Amino acid sequence: MSSWSRPQDVVEKALAASTADGQVAFVVESSAANLRWARNSLTTNGSMRSRQVVVVSFVDGGAGMATGTVARTGNPDVEELVAASEQAARDAGPAEDAVPLVSEAPPGAGDWDADPAETSIGVFRDFAPALGEAFGGARDRDELLFGFAEHGMATTYLGTSTGLRLRHDQPTGRVELNGKSGDMSRSVWAGVGTRDFADVSVADLVVDVQRKLAWSQRQVELPAGRYETLLPPSAVSDLMIYAHWTMEARDADEGRNVYARPGGGNRIGERLAALPLTLRSDPFEPGLEACPFQVVSGSSGSASVFDNGMATPAVDWISGGVLTNLIRPRAWALKTTAPATAAVDNLVLEQPGATADLDEMVGATERGLLLTTLWYIREVDPQTLLLTGLTRDGVFLVEGGEVTGAVNNFRFNESPIDLLGRVTQAGRAERTLPREWSDWFTRAAMPALRVPDFNMSSLSPAS
């Protein structure tokens, strides 16, 4: 890769080669490192680097502005890439989301001239020895550890024909640890997201796994039904991420999603949560920092190629339990005389003043279920955002304020929006790793939630 052009030069070359009415070009320079282990032994480790080059051309054919996007990996012929993008725009019809390209630089534009940030296997210098110690302890207890650790660094250089030159470094890391009994009859999970692995404690993850394996020694069979249920932060994040990514204002305004108001319009201003919960995003949230501007290769209901470089400031989606904002590209904002609002790559759910941790919530539970994670989540009905999925790696029975055993897995049917209206307690927000969506979304902070009647609709054979 050392013989390749600097990513900034690739962007400048693409812009210089353009004959279109406008252009956006961006390069994403990525590096990654990973460790994987099984049965208390490291199995693989590796590192990799990659480059993606994207050119979006804007051509006014007389009937309106059309767009064409072409992307290549590696070290492509930039002139060919630009020509292909312009041809794609000429072949396309007028874009319904056409607005003037962004020309005002957002806060946090980054150092355009600096070299890309990088990661390497060295990011695990403290993590790997601690993992080795954990393997030894697990062998002594006749337990098995499986899992992986990944760290990536992506530097994006975005340039436009309006003069924007923006750069962002995005570190992303996660650890997922599965603990199993020696006979493989019991399985539990712990995970954490991180920016740099400096804040990852293998010992804490192992303690979490050990405790859940101990809880699992007693097995209890329960039927399907509605149970008071404690959702830990990871499970809450998987549900709230789904609630967030469906927050498209156009779908709501046109009656196609759960945020549509019966009879027309959207539900902004309506109370969704029984508690004064706030769901928000902020690109400068400490520990969850994300890109402060839009980088878009293809238009959708939640983003527009015309909005490349648009600032993505902090936003409350739900404030004090009330729906406050929906995701709205500039073109739809103009059509509906509403503010343009961009998605941010992080999510926080919190209740001001809430201090209870999950252990305290367990202690206040007379009888109920404590989940570990959810998986295989699928949408059943977009109008209500009814989701279905399975519990995974530990469903525990709480009796008299203590965990007394593990129960069978269930299939659940719940809407995260309906669930917000039934929550009776929220704990303190803490950084968490979504289990279902961790391959693309790791920046979340959530509280544990108490739901008095979580719908375990049927039994699941999963173990």
N, C-alpha and C positions, 0 to 999 in steps of 0.2 A: 504493500500500500504506500510505501515511502515514495514511489515514483509517480503517484497520482498527484493531480493538481490540488492545491489547497481548496477546501470547500467554499471559502469566500470567493475564490477566483472562478470556481465553477458557476456560482450564482451570477457574478458580474459578466462572465462570458455569455451566459444564457440571455441575460437582459440586453446585452449589446447586440446579440444576433437576432433579436426579435424585430419583425416587421408588422406585428399585430397592433391593435389599438390600445392594448394594455397587456401587462404580463406580471405574473407572480412566479418566482422560482425559489425553491428551497432545497437544501441539502441536510439530511439527517445523518450525522456521523456517530456510529454506535460501537461500543465495546462491551463485552460481557464476560463474566467468569462464573463458574458453578462447581459445586461439590454435590455428589450423590452418594447415598449409603444405604445398605440393606443388611439385616441380621448382624448388627453391631460391627460392620466393617465398611470402610470406604470402598466404593465400587468404581467410580469415575470422577475425574476432575478435568476441567478444560477451560479454555478462554477463546474468544472469537472476536472478530471485528467485521463491520459491514458498513456500507454506505448506500443510502437511497437518494436519488435525485428526482425531483418532481418539477415539472413545468406546467403552469396553467396559462393558457393564452386566451385573450378576449378579442373577438373580431366582430365589428359592426357590419353586417351584411346589408344594411338598409332597412330590414324589418325589425331590427333590434339587436342588442348585444348577445352574442353567442359565446360559449366557452368550450374549451377542449383541454383535457388533462392527459398527460402522458408521464409515466414514471418508469425509471430504470434503476436497477441495482448495480453496484460496482463502479466502474469508471467509464461511463458511456460517452459516445460521440455527442457532444453538447449541441452542435449545429443540427444534427439529425434529430435529436430530441425536440429541439425548438420547432423545427419544420413539421414534425409529426404532430406536435401539440397544436400548431396553427392550422394544419389541415383538419384535425379533429374539430376545431372550432368552426371552420368554414363548412364542414359537413353537418354540423348540429343546427337545430332550430334556435330561435331566440330564447334566452334564459328568462324564466319568470321571476327569478330572484335578482335580476340585474339592478344594480345601484352603482354609483361612482365608487371606484376603489378607495380604500382607506389611505389617507395621506398624513395623518397626524400620528407621530410616534407615541406608543403607550409608555407608562412608567415601567421601569425594569427592563429596558431594551437590551441590556447586556453589552459586553465588549466585543464588537464586531471583528476587530483585528486579531484577537487572541486565538491561539491554537485550540482545537477541540479538547475538552476534558476527557479523561480516560479512566477506566478501571482495569484491574488485573487480578490474577489469582492472589496477589499480595493483600487484597482486602480481607482475606480470611486468616491473616497471620495470628490473631489471637483466638479466633473462633475455632480453627482446626484443632489446636491442642486441647481446648476445652471439650470438643466433641470426642476426641480420643479418650479422655478421662470418663466421659459419659458412657462410652462403649464398655469400658471395663466395669463400671458400676452396674450396668444393665446385665452383663454376663453373670456377675456375682448374684444377682437377684433372679436369675433365670427369666429375664425379660429380653425382648428384641426391639431394637430401634431401627426404624426405616425413615427415609426422608431426603430432603435436598435443601441446599442453600444456593441462592442466585443473586448476583448483583450486576446491574447494568448501568451504563452511563450513555446518555444520548444527548448530543449537542446539535441543536437545530440552528441553521443560518437561513434567514428568510429575507429576500429582497423583492422589491416591487418597482414597477415602472413609475410609480409616484414618488420614489425616492426613499422609501423605508429600507432600513438595514437593521434587522433585528436578530438577536442571538439569545438562546436559552440553553442552559445545561440542566439536564434532568437525571439525577441519580434515582435508581429504583432497586430496592432489595427486599428479599423475603426469605424466611425460613419456615419450613413445614416439617414437623416431627411427629411421626406415628410411633406409638408404643404398643407392643403386642405381648401377650403372655407367651411363655415358652411353647405351649401347645397350640398357639394361634387362635384360641377360642375367644379371646377378648382383645379389643382394639380401641385405642383412644388417640386423640389428636391434640396438638398444641401448635400455634403458629404466631409469627410476628412479622410486621413490615418494618423496614429500616431504610435510612438513606445511605449509611456508611458502615454498618456492622459494629460501630463503636458502642452502640447502646444495646447490643444483643447479649443476653445472658443465657448461655447454654444451661447453666445450673438451674435457673428459674424455669426454663422450658421442661427440663427433666423432672423437677419437683411437681410441676403441673401434671405431667404424664404419669408419674408414680402415683399421685393421689387418685387420679381417675382409674388407674388399673386396680388400686386397692378397693375403690368403690364398686368395681365391676365383679368382685369375687362372689357376691351374692346376686343371683339372677332372679328376677320377678317377671312373670308374664302378666300383661295388662291388655284389656280389650281396646279397640278403637273407641273414640269418644272425645268429648271436650274436657280439657284438663286445665287447672291453673298451671301456668307454665312460666318459667324463668328463661328468657332468651338472653344468652351472653352476648357481649358486644359483637363478636364475629358473626353470629346468626342475624343480629339486628342489622349489621352493615350489608349483608347480602340482600335483605329485604328492602332496605332504604335505597340502595343503589338502583334496584329495579324501579322503585318509585321515582327516583331522580331521572333516570335516562328516558322515561316516558313523559317527561314534563314539557312536551312540545306544545307551544302556544297555538300553532295552527291546527293541530289535531284537536285541541280543546275547543277552539273557536268554531270548528266545523263539526263538533259533536262526535269525535272518534276516540276519545280516551276518557279516563276516569276523572280528568279535570274539567270536563265539559259540564256546563250547567244545563239541567233539563229545561227545554224550551228555547235554548240558544245562548251563546256566549260561553264564558269560562267561569270558574269558581273562585277567582281571585277575590279576596275579602271574606271568604267563607271559612268558618272554623272547621278544621279537619281533625285536630287532636284534642282529646279530653284534658290533657295536661298542658301547661304552657311550654311546650317543646318548640325548639327552634332548629330547623334544618338549614344549614348554610354551607357556602363554599367561599374560600379565600385563597388566592394564589400565594399569599405571603403568610399563611398560617404556620406558626413555628412547628417544625418537624414534619409538616405535610406540604411543603412548598411545591408549587406547580407552575406551569408556564403562564405568564401574565398577559399573553396575547394569543389570538386565534391563529392556528396553523391548519389549513383545510385543503384537502386534495380533491374532494368531491362534495357537491351540495346535497343537503338533505333537509328534513324538517327542523333539525336542530343546529345546522351550520351551513354557511354559504361560502363558496370560493371568493365571492366579492368582499367578504369580511376578513380576509387574510390580513393579519396585523392589527385587528381591532383589539382594544384593551379588554381584558376580562377581570374587572374589579371584583372585590368582595360582594357577595349577594346573599340575602336571606331568601330562601325558597318558601319556607314556612317560618313565621315569626310569632312566638307566643301562642302557638297552636293554630294560627290563621294562615291560609295560603296567601303568599305575598307576591311571588313572581313565578313566571314560566319562562322557558327558554325560547327566545324570539330573535331570529336573524333580522338584520336591518331592513330587508325588503318587506318582510311581513310586518315589522314594526311600523313602517310607513303606511302600509295598507290599512292598518288597524289603529293608527294614531296612538300607539302604545310604545313604551320604551324598549329599545333593543337590549336584549339580555343574553349573554353568552354563557355556555357551560364552562365549568372549571374542573380540572382533573383531581379534585379532592372533595370530601364530603364530611361534614360534622353534624351530629345530632346531639343536642344538649338541653338540659333544663336548668335554668339559673337556680343556684342554691342547693341542687341535689348533691349529696355527699356519700350516699351509701355505696359500698362496693358489693360485689356479687356474694361474698361470704355473708355479709350482713343481711342481704335479701334472702338468702337461704335460711338464715337463722330466724327470720320473721315469717317463714312459710310453715303452716300446719301440715298441709299435704298437697303435693304438687310434683311437677316434673321439672328437671333442670336439663336443658339441652347442651350439646357441645357445638355441633355445626349442622348446617343444612347443605344439601347438594341436589343436583339434577333438577334445578328450579326451572319451570316452564310456565309460560303465560297461558291461561285458560280462556279468559274473557277480558279484552282490553277496556270495555266500558266500565267494569268494576275493578280492573287490575287484579282479578282473581288469579292467584298463582298456585301451582301444585309442585310438590317436591318431596324429598325424603330426608329423614333424620340420618345422622351418620356419626360413627365413632363415639358413641356414648350418649344414652338417654338415661338419666338417673332419677330415682324415686327419692323425694324429700318427705320425711315424716317427722313431725315434732321439732322442726328446725334443724334436722340433720339429714345428710344423705345416707340412706340405708341400703342402697343396692342399685343395680342397673336393670332397666327394663328393655323389652324388645323395641325394635325400630318401627317407625310409623311412616305412612304417607300423610302429608298435611295438605289442606286446602285453605288458603288464607289470602286476603287482600291486604297489602301493607297499609293502604289508606284506611280501610275499615278497621284494621288492627290499631292504628293510631287513635281512633275514636274510642277504643275499649281499654287502652293501657291504664292501669291503676297506679303504677309506680315506675319511676325511672331512676337509675343509679347515676353515679358521676360518669361523665364522658371520659373515655380513655382511648389511646391509640390502639387500633385493632387491625387484624388482617382478615379481609373477607375470604371465606373458604371457596365458595363457588366461583367468584369472579377474580381471584387473585392472579390469574395469568395476564390480566390487563388493568386491574384497579387495585392498588395497594395502599392508597393514601386516604385513610378513614379514621375518624374518632367517633366512638359511639358509647352510649350507656347500656347497661343491662336493662331489660324491660320486663315488667310483670304483666302478664295477660291472664285474666281470670278464666278464660274459656277458649284457649287455643284449640283449633279444630284438627285433631288427629283423626283423619277421615277413614283410614283403614290401616291394617297391619302391613308391614314391609318385611320381606324375607332377607333384606340386606343385613349384613353383619360386619 
